[in-house]
Amino acid sequence: MNILVTGSNGQLGNEMRVLSKKHPKHHYFFTDVVEADDTHILNITDKKAVSAFVAEHEIDLIVNCAAYTNVDKAEEDEATAIKINAEALSVLGSQGVKVIHVSTDYVFSGDEHVPCRETDPVAPRTVYGVTKLRGEKLLVAECPEAVIIRTAWLYSSFGNNFVKTMIRLGKEKEQLGVVFDQIGTPTYAADLAEAIFTVIEASVWHPGIYHFTNEGVCSWYDFTLAIHELAGITKCQVRPILSEEYQYSTPRPHYSVLDKSKFKKTFGVTIPHWMDGLRRCVKLLNC
Ligand SMILES: NC(=O)c1ccc[n+]([C@@H]2O[C@H](COP(=O)([O-])OP(=O)(O)OC[C@H]3O[C@@H](n4cnc5c(N)ncnc54)[C@H](OP(=O)(O)O)[C@@H]3O)[C@@H](O)[C@H]2O)c1
């Protein structure tokens, strides 16, 4: 198959690029809005450009790693978030090829106390969540064969993310307050990329919505302690704080654990614990 990967300069897109070398069965085209090594320019909101790319390279499958991911900025720049997270999914879904799309735990309210299943009611609380949910719906309307994978708390050795920020702050500061009343599962983007290759290479195509994160749960506070321990940071005292002390400009889900049973059962895989993913990522960051 010829496979188009969008947003490949981002965390997940870069991990797809790295792992594609271990998965030579198919041919991959890596694209993003900004040019980089081995990256073609492709804006997913540009229908003409997407159709031309799909036709020219005889694409059989699109893996959409592109998104507007800045949750706070999306509140002020709703129009752009709608274009990239929602309307572009109509563009990708209408190409007459299969699509694997990545969505988010932010489609849920985060008020529950048990892991969310794919069939649970959605109730996004942010512009980001609303636009991502609209994207899911627009995609399925155009391409009922699509696979949608919702994930959460993504980090990688590529790009900017919580892990890198906590390592930097841990080296700069003697004290750090981190929220302990938001619970979720950190997800190493390399493990999510591996899950996407599992979907691509499965002998049977299983359309639908799936949840995928690493295993286990923690708070951002626990996550920070683990990051510092693995990065050998000993001089920064990490203090648990409440979300209200941090004063987020955009609401954050208090409990956003995803139930991954459907993915594990359908694709017959086991998923690494978040500590395992974090250990591999911090090792790569070489701190
Ligand atoms: N990060 C998280 O914690 C998290 C949590 C849950 C779900 N997700 C979902 O997981 C997926 C991957 O996230 P990520 O963290 O890898 O995102 P990311 O690092 O922000 O990467 C997204 C990439 O898409 C590019 N892009 C933006 N607009 C585009 C357009 N119109 N056409 C083509 N490319 C465009 C971005 O370029 P610029 O940087 O130049 O804009 C960036 O390179 C997304 O669907 C996201 O919603 C992420």
The ligand as an SDF file (V2000), in Angstrom:
LIG
                    3D

 48 52  0  0  0  0  0  0  0  0999 V2000
   -0.6180   16.0620   22.5090 N   0  0  0  0  0  0  0  0  0  0  0  0
   -1.5060   15.4650   23.3040 C   0  0  0  0  0  0  0  0  0  0  0  0
   -1.3820   15.4440   24.5440 O   0  0  0  0  0  0  0  0  0  0  0  0
   -2.6930   14.7550   22.6980 C   0  0  0  0  0  0  0  0  0  0  0  0
   -3.6450   14.1990   23.5510 C   0  0  0  0  0  0  0  0  0  0  0  0
   -4.7420   13.5440   22.9940 C   0  0  0  0  0  0  0  0  0  0  0  0
   -4.8660   13.4450   21.6270 C   0  0  0  0  0  0  0  0  0  0  0  0
   -3.9390   14.0070   20.8180 N   0  0  0  0  0  0  0  0  0  0  0  0
   -4.1300   13.9040   19.3760 C   0  0  0  0  0  0  0  0  0  0  0  0
   -3.0500   13.1330   18.8630 O   0  0  0  0  0  0  0  0  0  0  0  0
   -2.7390   13.5570   17.5370 C   0  0  0  0  0  0  0  0  0  0  0  0
   -1.2590   13.8290   17.4210 C   0  0  0  0  0  0  0  0  0  0  0  0
   -0.9140   14.8280   18.3680 O   0  0  0  0  0  0  0  0  0  0  0  0
    0.5720   15.4070   18.4770 P   0  0  0  0  0  0  0  0  0  0  0  0
    0.8090   15.7210   19.9100 O   0  0  0  0  0  0  0  0  0  0  0  0
    1.5170   14.5380   17.7150 O   0  0  0  0  0  0  0  0  0  0  0  0
    0.3730   16.7930   17.6980 O   0  0  0  0  0  0  0  0  0  0  0  0
    1.4770   17.8600   17.2960 P   0  0  0  0  0  0  0  0  0  0  0  0
    2.8070   17.4930   17.8780 O   0  0  0  0  0  0  0  0  0  0  0  0
    0.9010   19.2100   17.5900 O   0  0  0  0  0  0  0  0  0  0  0  0
    1.5860   17.6530   15.7150 O   0  0  0  0  0  0  0  0  0  0  0  0
    0.5870   18.0550   14.8370 C   0  0  0  0  0  0  0  0  0  0  0  0
    1.2530   18.3760   13.5120 C   0  0  0  0  0  0  0  0  0  0  0  0
    0.2380   18.7450   12.5870 O   0  0  0  0  0  0  0  0  0  0  0  0
    0.7000   19.8870   11.8740 C   0  0  0  0  0  0  0  0  0  0  0  0
   -0.4050   20.6160   11.2950 N   0  0  0  0  0  0  0  0  0  0  0  0
   -1.1430   21.6220   11.8390 C   0  0  0  0  0  0  0  0  0  0  0  0
   -2.0400   22.0760   10.9460 N   0  0  0  0  0  0  0  0  0  0  0  0
   -1.8840   21.3490    9.8100 C   0  0  0  0  0  0  0  0  0  0  0  0
   -2.5050   21.3570    8.5470 C   0  0  0  0  0  0  0  0  0  0  0  0
   -3.4840   22.2200    8.2560 N   0  0  0  0  0  0  0  0  0  0  0  0
   -2.0840   20.4690    7.6200 N   0  0  0  0  0  0  0  0  0  0  0  0
   -1.0860   19.6010    7.8880 C   0  0  0  0  0  0  0  0  0  0  0  0
   -0.4390   19.5510    9.0780 N   0  0  0  0  0  0  0  0  0  0  0  0
   -0.8420   20.4230   10.0300 C   0  0  0  0  0  0  0  0  0  0  0  0
    1.4120   20.6770   12.9450 C   0  0  0  0  0  0  0  0  0  0  0  0
    2.2070   21.6900   12.3760 O   0  0  0  0  0  0  0  0  0  0  0  0
    2.4660   23.0480   13.2320 P   0  0  0  0  0  0  0  0  0  0  0  0
    3.1000   22.6250   14.5060 O   0  0  0  0  0  0  0  0  0  0  0  0
    3.3690   23.8220   12.3300 O   0  0  0  0  0  0  0  0  0  0  0  0
    1.1070   23.6540   13.4200 O   0  0  0  0  0  0  0  0  0  0  0  0
    2.2300   19.5740   13.6200 C   0  0  0  0  0  0  0  0  0  0  0  0
    3.4190   19.3100   12.9260 O   0  0  0  0  0  0  0  0  0  0  0  0
   -3.6280   14.7740   17.2790 C   0  0  0  0  0  0  0  0  0  0  0  0
   -4.7650   14.3560   16.5670 O   0  0  0  0  0  0  0  0  0  0  0  0
   -4.0550   15.2330   18.6540 C   0  0  0  0  0  0  0  0  0  0  0  0
   -5.3090   15.8870   18.6250 O   0  0  0  0  0  0  0  0  0  0  0  0
   -2.8520   14.6530   21.3270 C   0  0  0  0  0  0  0  0  0  0  0  0
  1  2  1  0
  2  3  2  0
  2  4  1  0
  4  5  1  0
  4 48  2  0
  5  6  2  0
  6  7  1  0
  7  8  2  0
  8  9  1  0
  8 48  1  0
  9 10  1  0
  9 46  1  0
 10 11  1  0
 11 12  1  0
 11 44  1  0
 12 13  1  0
 13 14  1  0
 14 15  2  0
 14 16  1  0
 14 17  1  0
 17 18  1  0
 18 19  2  0
 18 20  1  0
 18 21  1  0
 21 22  1  0
 22 23  1  0
 23 24  1  0
 23 42  1  0
 24 25  1  0
 25 26  1  0
 25 36  1  0
 26 27  1  0
 26 35  1  0
 27 28  2  0
 28 29  1  0
 29 30  1  0
 29 35  2  0
 30 31  1  0
 30 32  2  0
 32 33  1  0
 33 34  2  0
 34 35  1  0
 36 37  1  0
 36 42  1  0
 37 38  1  0
 38 39  2  0
 38 40  1  0
 38 41  1  0
 42 43  1  0
 44 45  1  0
 44 46  1  0
 46 47  1  0
M  CHG  2   8   1  16  -1
M  END
$$$$
